[in-house]
Amino acid sequence: MKTKAVGIAVMLTLIAVLMGCNRGPNDETLTQQVKAKISADPALATQPVNVSVKDGVVTLAGNVNTATNKAKAEDLAKGVEGVKSVSNSLSVRPPIVNATPPPVSPDTQLKTSVMAGLTKYGITTVSAEVVNGEVTLSGNIPRAKLQDAMKAANESHPKKVVNKMTIK
């Protein structure tokens, strides 16, 4: 009888030990492994993905910039041995793009103004180039429109007007 009781006790102990071995990695180990996989992925490495694990269930939180990255993070977490399931609470938020247009250079503004002036006087065969506030007019122009072209350029208040127009 004692032998039977000892045998049962040994068997129960052996079962308990085996069950403990089959449990898999603890939550902290799983957390580190999931974080490592996400950090190793070039598309996710710079994304603020928070990883937490409770009883083998991984929770992903934070922001990613595409739905593809959200799915990729989940797949990487599921691929870690010992993970039972993944709760993907990641939000997809595209990166903030500066909505302010770049500043327009003074030369570009001056050229736009001169070209508008030329158009106002009906001059379409002359172009303007602007460098450091100096306007250079070039192209073909009838003699009757020469004064209007120079007037259009000077109305924009450049530092200097260079006439390289050909009178036709």
C-alpha positions in Angstrom: 0.0 0.0 0.0 2.8 2.3 0.9 4.5 1.5 -2.4 1.3 2.4 -4.2 1.0 5.7 -2.4 4.7 6.6 -3.0 4.3 5.7 -6.7 1.2 8.0 -7.0 3.1 10.8 -5.2 6.1 10.4 -7.5 3.8 10.3 -10.5 2.0 13.5 -9.4 5.3 15.2 -8.8 6.5 14.2 -12.2 3.3 15.5 -13.8 3.6 18.8 -12.0 7.3 19.2 -13.1 6.4 18.3 -16.7 3.5 20.8 -16.7 5.8 23.5 -15.4 8.3 22.8 -18.2 5.6 23.1 -20.8 4.4 26.5 -19.6 6.8 28.4 -21.9 8.6 31.6 -21.3 7.4 34.0 -18.6 5.6 37.3 -19.5 8.8 39.4 -19.1 10.7 37.2 -21.5 7.9 37.3 -24.0 7.8 41.1 -23.7 11.5 41.4 -24.5 11.3 39.0 -27.4 8.3 40.8 -29.0 10.0 44.2 -28.5 13.2 42.8 -30.1 11.4 41.5 -33.2 9.5 44.8 -33.7 12.7 46.9 -33.2 14.6 44.7 -35.7 12.0 45.5 -38.4 13.1 48.5 -40.4 9.6 49.8 -41.0 8.6 49.5 -37.3 11.9 50.4 -35.6 11.1 54.1 -35.4 7.4 53.6 -34.6 6.3 54.1 -31.0 4.9 50.6 -30.3 4.3 49.7 -26.7 4.4 46.0 -25.8 2.9 44.4 -22.7 2.2 40.8 -21.9 -0.1 39.2 -19.3 -0.4 35.5 -19.0 1.0 35.0 -22.5 -1.4 37.5 -24.2 0.5 40.3 -25.9 -1.1 43.8 -26.1 0.3 46.2 -28.7 -0.4 49.9 -28.2 0.8 53.2 -29.7 0.9 54.6 -33.2 2.1 53.4 -36.5 2.0 55.3 -39.8 0.3 52.6 -42.0 -2.2 49.8 -41.7 0.5 47.5 -43.2 2.8 48.3 -40.2 -0.1 47.6 -37.8 -0.6 44.2 -39.3 3.2 43.5 -39.5 3.6 44.3 -35.8 0.8 41.9 -34.9 2.3 39.1 -37.1 5.7 39.6 -35.6 4.2 39.3 -32.1 2.3 36.1 -33.0 5.5 34.6 -34.3 7.2 34.6 -30.9 7.1 31.2 -29.4 5.0 31.1 -26.2 2.6 33.9 -27.3 -1.0 32.7 -26.8 -2.7 35.6 -28.6 -2.3 39.2 -29.6 -4.5 42.2 -28.8 -3.6 44.8 -31.4 -4.6 48.3 -30.1 -2.2 50.1 -32.4 -3.6 53.3 -34.1 -2.8 54.2 -37.6 -1.7 57.8 -37.8 0.2 59.1 -40.8 3.2 61.3 -40.0 2.4 65.0 -39.7 3.4 66.8 -42.8 4.3 70.5 -42.5 1.2 72.1 -44.1 3.0 75.4 -44.5 4.3 75.9 -48.0 8.0 76.7 -48.3 8.8 80.4 -48.4 9.0 82.0 -51.8 12.3 83.6 -52.5 12.4 87.4 -53.2 13.8 86.7 -56.7 10.8 84.4 -57.5 8.4 87.0 -56.2 10.1 89.7 -58.3 10.0 87.5 -61.5 6.3 86.8 -61.0 5.6 90.5 -60.6 7.6 91.5 -63.7 5.9 88.7 -65.8 2.5 89.9 -64.6 3.5 93.5 -65.6 4.6 92.4 -69.1 1.3 90.5 -69.5 -0.6 93.6 -68.4 1.0 95.6 -71.2 0.3 92.8 -73.7 3.9 91.7 -74.1 4.2 87.9 -74.5 7.5 87.5 -76.4 9.8 88.7 -73.6 10.9 86.7 -70.6 12.5 87.8 -67.4 15.2 86.3 -65.3 16.0 87.5 -61.8 19.2 87.0 -59.9 19.9 88.9 -56.6 17.1 91.4 -57.3 18.4 92.3 -60.8 16.0 91.7 -63.7 17.2 90.7 -67.1 14.7 91.0 -70.0 15.3 89.0 -73.1 13.3 88.0 -76.2 12.0 89.8 -79.3 10.0 93.0 -78.9 8.5 95.5 -81.3 9.9 99.0 -81.0 6.5 100.4 -80.0 6.4 98.0 -76.9 10.0 98.6 -75.7 9.0 101.4 -73.3 6.1 99.4 -71.9 8.4 96.4 -71.3 10.9 98.6 -69.4 8.1 100.2 -67.5 6.6 96.8 -66.5 10.0 95.7 -65.2 10.6 98.9 -63.2 7.2 98.9 -61.6 8.3 95.8 -59.7 11.1 97.8 -58.0 14.1 95.7 -58.9 17.7 96.7 -58.0 18.5 97.0 -61.7 16.9 96.2 -65.1 19.2 94.7 -67.8 17.8 95.0 -71.3 18.8 92.1 -73.6 15.7 92.3 -75.8 16.0 92.3 -79.6 13.9 95.0 -81.3 12.0 93.6 -84.3 
